[in-house]
Amino acid sequence: MRGEETVSRYAEVYAAWKADPEGFWKTAAAAIDWTRYWDAVFDPADGPYGRWFKGATTNTAWNCLDRHVAAGHGERTALIYDSPITGRKARYSYAELTAEVTALAAVLADHGVGKGDRVIVYMPMIPQAVMAMLACARIGAIHSVVFGGFAARELATRIDDAKPKVIVAASCGIEPNRLVAYKPLLDEAIAASEHKPSSVLVFQRPQVQAALQPGRDFDLADAMETARGRPVPCVPVEATDPCYILYTSGTTGQPKGVVRDTGGHMAALAWSMKAIYDIEPGEVFWAASDVGWVVGHSYIVYAPLLIGATTVVYEGKPVGTPDAGAFWRMVEEYRISALFTAPTAFRAIKKEDPEGVLIGRYDLSSLRTLFLAGERADPDTVKWAEDKLKVPVVDHWWQTETGWAIAANPVGLGMLPVKHGSPTVPMPGYAVEILDDAGHPVPAGKLGNIVVKLPLPPSCLPTLWNADERFVRSYLEEFPGYYKTADAGFMDEDGYLFIMSRTDDIINVAGHRLSTGAMEEVLASHPAVAECAVIGVHDALKGQAPCGFVVLKAGVTTPRAEIEKELVKLVRDKIGPVAAFKLAITVDRLPKTRSGKILRGTMRQIADGETYRMPATIDDPAILDEIRDAVTGRLADA
């Protein structure tokens, strides 16, 4: 949507999909180059619920790189690298990125990697991580990116599940206040795993030189230099072949390998870049995430390059590198059109710069839109961003499993009216319903289980890696004919979706099912609160009782006890006595994953005195001790 307000085309586009789902996705697939067209747009008989573009062949790297060069756009910037931590910056044109990816693909081929083989990528936010992913796609290999610095034990479970022929790693990751040497963690993981990769390719960063094991480990940069200039053709693969495996934590401790297919993935992502994000070829799109997460896969690596836009690889933080103006410096310097980040990043910025003073120091005239996803975007944070940035703030909702938005406000189709607290409406491909625990539809405005009627659209997981039965058990069994999102929420009379919490974050207080998300929304509206989390703790009388943890904004001078009393009253006023909300605890920080998700389950285990495993994805383990100290004595007194 450019310039003047336009009437949204969403209703007609969604209706067109509903009337002819296969025709809709056949049209969307025209944005992709195919080496062979499909026998069927959708085959319901293949896999647990069906497969998209059965019989077609294509190549992801060709679609992301070579075809743009062939069309005469080789000099256009494909990738911008900016590392405020090291001070390094770089730009790669489409022609240059294609050459680098081809060289890395040659190295992989030299180490025996071919079509269908797996490659684990264990790297920080550097261009070589993107190159490694695209190099796998070029030769038909399947990549599995594991977040750089992930614990050795967790890495070992992924090695044993994916059985990679080769691992591509960097010598280190660099945090604002520490170096994380990756090679010792990798060596420990390989020693612990039953499956052993034949080769490890290490990109040596100047900050840490990793020790290489003769015969198994190789210097990646040296090998690429030797291979540079050697042609490596793009290998056609089936549209239904996996492009990648991305592991998400399983409830059993065994990670779930989400499979992303090749053809449907590209068709859906290419459609989303225009329809949802309103990005044109040549514009700069910045997903401020990490390649280790699904947002990094979809919207740092693949979607921008599929349409010939410019993507950004940022090795920094929203605050502290060097300050809460870091994002605004990036927008000004690279003329970024759209920024996509997690609400937690904005809460961090708001905490450090509550008045938005730093925003005024930068030229943000290029920025048209801010997109938020990854955690519930509380209305207070959204309103703050709208007020300070003066651009539309688009909350949208999706999952690792889907790879793109289930619900959004589609900017490219013309924005719909914003309702704070809602990611707006389901996107074409997603028939979203709200069911009670028995599988019956619930009326508008009533909390229930959010499900999607099968089949899922292109790009959504067709199954789990080597685990069809587990896929059915985890996602399809509880509500037959539907995909279970494991999120709870409601739909209003206008068809707007409200995501309130994970289904395991619904708490039962004396028989009343209450959403922790609704309480968090109230706490976040208090002017002193930067961010918060509500958990259900054990209560002998009522089964569970809500407990709120809040982080205050910088510069707040009101005594903590006074603010905590105000918060208890606020929840009782807004939600009512039924919430039984009696305890707010002020803390300095909340425990989070590296992608910004608050570890509510672990907080609940600590509060209830249960034993727990250190979450593999935790950003700073020391915060768990701070939470334990904060709740000690407080729960007993409540």
C-alpha positions in Angstrom: 0.0 0.0 0.0 1.7 3.2 -1.1 0.7 6.8 -0.8 -3.0 7.5 -0.3 -5.2 5.2 1.8 -6.7 2.5 -0.4 -9.6 0.1 0.1 -8.1 -3.2 1.1 -8.4 -6.0 -1.4 -8.0 -8.6 1.4 -11.7 -9.8 1.4 -11.7 -10.5 -2.4 -8.3 -12.2 -2.3 -9.2 -14.4 0.6 -12.5 -15.3 -1.0 -10.7 -16.1 -4.3 -8.5 -18.5 -2.4 -11.4 -20.1 -0.6 -13.3 -20.6 -3.9 -10.4 -22.2 -5.7 -7.4 -23.0 -3.4 -5.5 -24.9 -6.1 -6.0 -22.2 -8.7 -4.9 -19.6 -6.2 -1.6 -21.3 -5.4 -1.0 -22.2 -9.1 -1.2 -18.5 -9.8 1.2 -17.7 -6.9 3.6 -20.3 -8.2 4.1 -18.4 -11.4 6.5 -16.2 -9.5 8.9 -19.1 -9.3 11.1 -20.7 -12.1 10.4 -24.4 -12.5 12.5 -26.9 -14.4 9.4 -29.2 -14.6 5.7 -28.4 -13.9 3.6 -30.3 -11.5 1.4 -33.3 -12.1 -0.9 -32.0 -9.4 -1.0 -28.6 -7.6 -2.0 -30.6 -4.5 -2.0 -34.3 -4.0 -4.1 -35.2 -0.9 -2.9 -38.8 -1.0 0.8 -38.0 -0.4 2.1 -37.7 3.2 0.0 -37.3 6.4 -2.3 -34.7 4.9 -1.1 -34.1 1.3 1.7 -32.4 -0.6 1.9 -29.3 -2.8 3.2 -29.2 -6.4 3.7 -32.9 -6.7 5.8 -33.9 -9.6 7.4 -30.5 -10.2 11.1 -29.9 -10.0 13.0 -26.6 -9.2 16.0 -25.2 -7.4 15.9 -22.7 -4.5 19.3 -21.2 -5.1 18.5 -20.6 -8.8 15.4 -18.7 -7.8 17.2 -16.7 -5.1 20.3 -15.8 -7.1 21.1 -17.0 -10.6 17.9 -15.9 -12.3 18.3 -12.3 -11.1 21.8 -12.3 -12.5 20.5 -13.8 -15.8 17.8 -11.1 -15.9 20.5 -8.4 -15.8 20.2 -7.5 -12.1 23.7 -8.8 -11.1 24.9 -5.4 -9.8 21.9 -4.9 -7.5 22.7 -5.3 -3.8 21.6 -8.7 -2.5 23.0 -8.7 1.0 24.2 -6.0 3.4 26.3 -7.1 6.4 26.6 -4.9 9.4 28.3 -5.9 12.7 28.4 -3.1 15.3 30.1 -5.5 17.6 33.2 -5.9 15.3 32.8 -2.7 13.3 32.8 -4.7 10.0 30.4 -3.9 7.1 30.1 -5.4 3.7 27.8 -5.4 0.7 27.4 -8.3 -1.8 25.7 -7.7 -5.2 23.6 -10.6 -6.6 26.5 -11.5 -8.9 29.0 -11.5 -6.0 26.7 -13.5 -3.7 26.1 -16.0 -6.5 29.9 -16.4 -6.9 30.4 -16.9 -3.2 27.6 -19.4 -2.9 28.9 -21.3 -5.9 32.4 -21.5 -4.4 30.9 -22.9 -1.1 28.8 -25.3 -3.0 31.9 -26.6 -4.8 33.6 -27.1 -1.4 30.6 -29.1 -0.1 30.6 -31.2 -3.3 34.4 -31.9 -2.8 33.5 -33.2 0.6 31.0 -35.7 -0.8 27.8 -33.7 -0.2 25.1 -34.4 -2.8 21.4 -34.3 -3.4 19.5 -35.3 -0.3 22.5 -35.3 2.1 22.2 -33.2 5.2 24.5 -30.4 6.3 24.4 -28.8 9.7 25.2 -25.1 9.8 26.5 -23.8 13.2 27.2 -20.2 12.7 26.6 -16.7 14.0 25.1 -13.7 12.1 27.7 -13.5 9.3 27.3 -13.6 5.5 28.9 -17.1 5.4 25.9 -18.5 7.2 23.5 -17.3 4.4 26.0 -18.6 1.8 26.1 -22.0 3.4 22.4 -22.3 3.4 22.1 -21.3 -0.3 25.1 -23.5 -1.2 23.2 -26.5 0.2 20.1 -25.6 -1.8 22.3 -25.2 -5.0 23.4 -28.8 -4.9 20.1 -30.3 -3.6 21.4 -30.9 -0.1 19.2 -30.3 3.0 20.5 -27.8 5.6 19.8 -27.8 9.2 20.8 -24.6 10.9 21.6 -24.9 14.6 21.8 -21.5 16.5 25.5 -20.7 16.9 26.7 -21.3 20.5 23.9 -23.9 21.2 24.8 -26.3 24.0 26.9 -29.3 23.0 24.3 -31.8 24.3 21.5 -30.2 22.3 23.7 -30.0 19.2 24.5 -33.7 19.6 20.8 -34.7 19.6 20.4 -32.8 16.3 23.5 -34.4 14.8 22.1 -37.8 15.6 18.7 -37.0 14.2 19.7 -35.3 11.0 22.9 -37.4 10.4 24.8 -34.7 8.5 27.6 -35.7 6.1 29.3 -32.3 6.8 29.0 -29.6 9.4 29.8 -26.0 8.5 30.8 -23.9 11.5 32.4 -20.6 12.5 35.3 -20.4 15.0 33.2 -18.1 17.3 30.3 -15.9 17.9 30.6 -12.5 19.4 28.3 -11.1 22.0 28.5 -7.5 23.2 30.5 -8.5 26.2 32.0 -11.9 25.4 33.4 -14.2 22.8 31.8 -17.6 22.4 34.2 -20.2 21.0 32.1 -22.6 18.9 34.6 -25.3 18.1 35.0 -26.7 21.6 31.2 -27.0 21.8 31.1 -28.6 18.4 33.9 -31.1 19.2 32.1 -32.0 22.4 28.9 -32.6 20.5 30.5 -34.8 17.9 32.2 -36.8 20.6 28.9 -37.3 22.3 26.9 -38.2 19.2 26.6 -41.6 17.7 26.6 -40.3 14.2 29.9 -38.7 13.0 30.2 -36.3 10.2 32.9 -37.0 7.6 34.1 -33.4 7.5 33.8 -30.2 9.5 34.4 -26.9 7.5 35.4 -24.0 9.8 35.2 -20.4 8.9 38.0 -18.8 11.0 37.1 -15.4 12.4 40.0 -13.1 13.4 38.7 -13.0 17.0 39.2 -16.7 17.7 41.3 -19.2 15.8 39.8 -22.7 16.2 42.0 -25.7 16.4 41.4 -28.0 13.5 41.5 -31.8 13.8 43.7 -33.2 10.9 41.8 -35.3 8.4 38.3 -34.1 9.6 38.4 -30.3 9.9 39.1 -27.9 7.1 39.5 -24.1 6.8 36.4 -23.0 4.9 37.8 -19.7 3.5 40.9 -21.4 2.1 38.8 -24.1 0.5 36.4 -21.5 -1.0 39.4 -19.6 -2.4 40.7 -22.7 -4.2 37.2 -23.5 -5.6 36.3 -20.0 -6.6 35.4 -19.7 -10.3 34.5 -23.3 -10.7 31.0 -23.7 -12.2 28.6 -25.7 -10.0 25.2 -26.0 -11.7 21.9 -25.8 -9.7 20.6 -29.3 -9.1 16.8 -29.7 -9.8 15.0 -31.3 -6.9 11.4 -32.3 -6.4 9.1 -29.6 -5.2 8.2 -32.0 -2.4 11.9 -32.6 -1.4 13.0 -31.0 1.8 14.8 -27.6 1.5 15.7 -27.7 5.2 15.1 -29.2 8.6 14.7 -26.7 11.5 14.5 -28.2 15.0 12.1 -26.9 17.5 12.1 -28.0 21.1 9.9 -31.0 21.8 8.0 -31.6 25.0 9.7 -35.0 25.4 13.2 -33.5 25.3 13.7 -35.0 21.8 13.7 -32.1 19.3 11.2 -32.0 16.5 12.7 -31.6 13.1 10.3 -29.4 11.2 10.6 -30.2 7.4 10.3 -27.3 4.9 9.6 -28.5 1.4 11.2 -26.8 -1.6 8.4 -25.8 -4.1 5.6 -24.7 -1.8 8.1 -22.8 0.4 9.2 -20.6 -2.4 5.6 -20.0 -3.8 4.3 -18.9 -0.4 7.2 -16.7 0.6 7.3 -15.0 -2.8 3.5 -14.3 -2.5 4.0 -13.0 1.1 6.7 -10.4 0.2 4.4 -8.4 -1.9 1.0 -9.1 -0.4 1.9 -8.9 3.3 5.1 -6.9 3.5 4.6 -4.7 0.4 8.2 -5.0 -0.8 9.4 -4.5 -4.3 12.6 -5.8 -6.1 15.5 -3.6 -5.1 14.1 -2.3 -1.8 15.8 -3.0 1.5 14.0 -5.4 3.8 15.4 -6.0 7.3 14.3 -8.9 9.4 16.2 -8.3 12.7 16.4 -11.9 13.7 18.9 -14.7 13.5 19.4 -17.3 10.8 19.1 -19.9 13.6 15.3 -19.1 13.9 12.5 -19.5 11.4 12.2 -15.8 10.8 15.9 -15.8 9.8 15.3 -18.7 7.4 12.2 -17.2 5.8 12.8 -13.5 5.8 16.6 -12.9 6.1 17.7 -15.7 3.6 14.9 -16.8 1.3 12.0 -14.4 0.8 13.8 -11.2 0.1 16.2 -12.9 -2.4 13.4 -14.8 -4.1 11.9 -11.4 -5.2 15.2 -9.7 -5.9 15.1 -7.4 -2.9 18.0 -6.5 -0.6 18.3 -8.4 2.7 20.3 -7.4 5.9 22.5 -9.6 8.1 23.0 -7.7 11.4 25.4 -8.9 14.1 24.2 -6.7 16.9 21.4 -6.1 19.4 18.5 -3.7 19.7 20.2 -2.1 22.7 23.8 -2.0 23.9 25.5 -2.0 20.4 26.0 0.7 21.3 22.7 2.0 22.5 18.9 2.0 22.0 19.4 3.9 18.8 21.0 0.9 17.0 18.0 0.0 14.9 17.5 3.7 13.8 21.1 4.0 12.7 20.6 1.0 10.5 17.4 2.3 9.0 19.0 5.7 8.2 22.3 4.2 6.9 20.8 1.6 4.5 17.5 3.3 3.7 15.5 0.4 5.0 11.8 0.2 3.8 10.4 -2.3 6.3 11.7 -3.6 9.6 10.6 -6.9 11.0 11.5 -7.7 14.6 10.2 -9.3 17.8 8.1 -7.3 20.3 10.7 -8.1 22.9 13.2 -6.0 20.9 10.9 -3.0 21.1 10.3 -3.6 24.8 14.0 -3.4 25.3 14.3 -0.2 23.3 11.3 1.3 25.1 12.8 0.4 28.5 16.2 2.1 27.7 14.7 5.1 25.8 11.1 5.5 27.0 10.6 8.9 25.5 12.1 7.9 22.1 14.8 10.6 22.3 17.2 8.6 20.2 14.6 8.1 17.4 14.6 11.8 16.7 18.3 11.8 16.0 18.0 9.7 12.8 16.4 10.1 9.4 13.8 7.4 9.2 12.0 8.8 6.1 12.7 5.5 4.2 10.8 3.4 6.8 7.3 2.6 5.7 6.3 -0.2 8.0 7.3 -2.0 11.2 6.3 -5.7 11.5 6.3 -7.5 14.8 6.1 -11.3 15.4 7.5 -13.9 17.7 5.7 -13.1 21.0 2.4 -11.4 21.7 2.7 -7.8 20.7 1.1 -6.1 23.8 -1.0 -3.1 22.8 1.1 -0.7 24.9 4.3 -1.6 23.0 2.5 -1.3 19.6 1.0 2.1 20.5 4.4 3.3 21.7 6.0 2.3 18.4 3.2 3.9 16.4 3.5 7.1 18.4 7.3 7.4 18.1 7.8 6.1 14.5 4.7 7.5 12.9 4.4 4.5 10.6 2.0 1.5 10.6 3.0 -1.1 13.1 1.8 -4.5 11.9 1.5 -7.4 14.4 1.4 -10.8 12.7 1.3 -14.3 13.9 3.0 -17.4 12.7 5.1 -20.4 13.9 8.3 -22.3 13.1 6.0 -25.0 11.7 4.3 -22.7 9.2 7.2 -20.7 7.9 5.1 -17.6 7.1 2.2 -15.7 8.6 -1.0 -17.5 9.6 -2.6 -14.1 10.4 -1.5 -10.6 9.4 -2.6 -7.2 8.2 -1.7 -7.5 4.6 0.0 -4.2 3.8 0.4 -5.0 0.1 -3.3 -5.7 -0.4 -4.2 -2.4 1.4 -4.2 -2.3 5.2 -7.3 -3.2 7.2 -8.2 -1.2 10.3 -5.8 -2.0 13.2 -7.2 -3.5 16.4 -4.5 -3.4 19.1 -3.8 -6.8 20.5 -4.8 -8.6 17.3 -2.6 -9.8 14.4 -5.7 -9.0 12.3 -7.1 -11.8 10.0 -6.1 -15.2 8.5 -4.1 -15.1 5.3 -5.2 -17.0 2.2 -4.4 -20.7 2.7 -5.4 -20.7 6.4 -9.0 -21.5 7.4 -8.7 -20.7 11.1 -11.3 -21.8 13.6 -11.6 -21.7 17.4 -12.6 -24.9 19.1 -13.3 -26.0 22.6 -11.4 -28.9 24.2 -14.1 -31.3 22.8 -13.6 -30.0 19.3 -16.7 -27.9 19.0 -16.7 -24.4 17.5 -17.0 -21.6 20.1 -18.9 -18.4 19.7 -17.2 -15.1 18.7 -15.3 -13.6 21.6 -14.9 -16.8 23.6 -11.5 -18.3 24.4 -10.6 -21.6 22.8 -8.0 -23.7 20.9 -6.8 -22.1 17.6 -6.8 -24.6 14.8 -6.3 -24.6 11.1 -8.5 -26.7 8.8 -6.5 -29.1 6.7 -4.8 -29.0 4.3 -2.2 -26.5 5.4 -1.1 -24.1 2.7 2.2 -24.2 0.9 5.4 -23.7 3.0 3.8 -25.3 6.1 5.5 -28.4 7.4 4.3 -31.5 5.5 5.7 -33.7 8.3 8.6 -34.0 10.9 11.9 -35.3 9.8 11.7 -39.2 9.7 8.7 -39.0 12.1 5.3 -39.1 10.3 3.6 -40.7 13.3 5.0 -38.2 15.7 3.8 -35.4 13.4 0.3 -36.8 13.4 0.4 -37.3 17.2 1.7 -33.8 17.9 -0.4 -31.8 15.5 -3.3 -33.6 13.8 -4.6 -36.2 16.3 -6.3 -34.1 19.0 -8.6 -32.3 16.5 -9.2 -34.6 13.6 -9.3 -32.7 10.3 -7.3 -29.8 11.8 -3.8 -28.7 12.5 -3.4 -27.9 16.2 -1.5 -24.6 16.7 -1.2 -25.1 20.5 -2.1 -21.4 20.8 -5.2 -20.2 22.6 -7.3 -17.2 21.7 -10.5 -16.0 20.2 -12.0 -14.5 17.1 -14.2 -11.4 17.3 -17.4 -10.6 15.3 -15.3 -9.0 12.5 -13.1 -12.2 12.1 -10.1 -10.6 13.8 -8.0 -13.1 15.6 -6.6 -12.5 19.1 -3.8 -14.8 20.3 -3.8 -14.8 24.1 -1.3 -17.5 25.1 0.0 -21.0 24.4 -2.6 -23.6 25.5 -0.3 -24.6 28.3 -0.3 -21.0 29.5 -4.0 -21.1 30.1 -4.4 -21.3 33.9 -7.3 -22.8 35.8 -8.3 -20.7 38.8 -11.0 -22.4 40.8 -12.5 -23.8 37.6 -12.2 -20.5 35.6 -10.0 -20.8 32.5 -8.0 -17.6 32.3 -5.5 -16.3 29.8 -2.2 -15.2 31.1 -1.9 -13.0 28.0 -5.0 -11.0 29.0 -3.4 -10.2 32.4 -0.1 -9.4 30.8 -1.9 -6.9 28.5 -3.2 -5.1 31.6 0.2 -5.1 33.4 1.9 -3.7 30.3 -0.5 -0.8 30.1 0.9 0.6 33.4 3.2 3.6 32.6 6.1 2.3 34.7 6.2 -1.2 33.1 8.6 -2.1 30.3 7.7 -5.7 30.0 6.0 -8.5 32.0 5.1 -12.1 32.2 2.2 -13.8 34.1 2.4 -17.5 35.1 0.1 -19.8 37.0 1.6 -21.0 40.2 0.3 -23.8 42.4 -2.4 -22.8 44.9 -3.7 -25.3 47.4 -7.2 -23.8 47.4 -7.8 -22.8 43.8 -5.5 -25.1 41.9 -3.6 -22.3 40.3 -3.2 -18.6 41.0 -1.7 -16.0 38.7 1.7 -14.4 39.5 3.0 -11.4 37.6 6.7 -10.6 37.0 7.4 -7.1 35.8 10.5 -5.2 34.6 10.3 -1.4 35.1 11.3 1.2 32.6 14.6 3.0 33.0 14.3 6.1 35.2 11.3 5.0 37.2 11.7 6.3 40.8 8.4 5.2 42.4 9.1 2.5 45.1 8.7 -1.0 43.7 6.2 -2.0 46.4 3.9 0.9 45.5 4.0 -0.1 41.8 3.3 -3.7 42.7 0.2 -2.7 44.7 -1.0 -0.5 41.7 -0.6 -3.5 39.4 -2.7 -5.8 41.5 -5.4 -3.2 41.7 -5.2 -2.6 37.9 -5.7 -6.3 37.1 -8.6 -6.6 39.5 -10.2 -3.4 38.0 -9.8 -4.5 34.4 -10.4 -8.3 34.5 -12.2 -8.6 37.8 -11.9 -10.5 41.1 -12.3 -13.8 39.1 -8.7 -13.4 38.1 -7.6 -13.8 41.7 -4.6 -11.7 40.9 -2.8 -10.9 44.2 0.9 -10.9 43.5 3.1 -8.8 41.2 6.9 -9.2 41.6 9.4 -6.7 40.3 12.5 -8.2 38.7 15.4 -6.7 36.8 15.2 -9.1 33.9 13.0 -11.9 32.5 14.5 -15.2 31.3 14.3 -15.5 27.5 15.4 -17.6 24.7 17.9 -16.1 22.2 15.0 -15.4 19.9 13.2 -13.3 22.6 10.5 -15.7 23.9 9.9 -15.5 27.6 10.5 -18.9 29.3 7.2 -18.9 31.2 7.2 -22.7 31.7 10.6 -22.6 33.4 9.5 -19.7 35.5 6.5 -21.7 36.7 8.7 -24.7 37.5 10.9 -22.5 39.6 8.0 -20.8 41.4 6.4 -24.2 42.2 9.8 -25.6 43.4 9.9 -28.3 40.7 13.1 -29.6 39.2 13.7 -28.4 35.7 16.2 -28.8 32.9 18.2 -25.7 31.8 16.5 -24.7 28.5 18.9 -25.1 25.7 17.8 -21.9 24.1 18.2 -19.7 27.1 20.0 -16.4 26.5 21.5 -15.9 30.0 21.1 -18.8 32.6 22.0 -16.4 35.5 18.5 -14.9 35.2 16.9 -18.1 36.5 18.7 -17.6 39.8 17.4 -14.0 39.9 13.8 -15.3 39.5 14.3 -17.9 42.2 15.6 -15.2 44.6 12.7 -12.9 43.7 10.0 -15.5 44.4 11.6 -16.9 47.6 9.3 -15.9 50.5 6.9 -13.9 48.3 4.7 -16.8 47.2 4.4 -18.0 50.8 3.4 -14.5 51.9 0.8 -14.1 49.2 
